């Protein structure tokens, strides 16, 4: 199974820039690259921060460019998003208990998509209602492999400022995942960094966004934006495991011999 992960679009009003870059133009370049190279992907997962401001015009711009995306897609929310405005534009998206969360059962197991948005705050939240929903979805999966998608990483990445913006209920989340016992991977966004590792035995990965990135800075109280290349992930899932390739889609240096 081949799926793609795209994250942290941070769309602003069409024609405007963010961090000296045009988020909409970069998303269009990302979609063109996906169509050119990965039109056979089963799914493209957008893991949140679709908008920088949560304005309706940004979601309408997103809806317009997604018409050109060849594979089917699923949209998730991040801390910059506005749930009500998003649902007004993407009114065919099904909300569960008022949250933009859901599952897909595929040949290799179950994909679970979390809604960690806490309005007005950079941290992520999985309150009692969302944890209960997740518990039920894990119980349904029983012994099947589970692959979890979340905007916020629930695990520390050792960049102190970003770690303070993780999921508040990370311990409760881990307890649920440990109880299920067959969570194969956690895919996250939010940090704008290429990161891979494990969290108490569960493999994890994070990737760059499609616009600006976070500098690799381990100081306790600052984070800078950079113009490192934007990327998306090409993920292969089969009986042998999970492999994720991070692809810099604006790279113009490749030469084929």
Buried (B, 14 or more C-beta within 10 A) or exposed (E): BBBBBBBBBBBBBBEEEBEEBBBBBBBBBBBBBBBEEBEEBBBBBBBBBBBBBBBBBBBBBBEEBBEEBBBEBBBBBBBBBBBEBBBEBBEEEEEBEEBBBBBBEBEBBBBBBBBBBBEEEBBBBBEEEBBEBBBEBBEEBEEBBBBBBBBBBBBBBEBBBBBEBBBBBBEBBBEBBEEBEBBBBBBBBBBBBBBEEEBEEBBBBBBBBBBBBBBEBEEEEEBEBBEBBBBBBBBBBEEEEBEBEBBBBEEEEEEEE
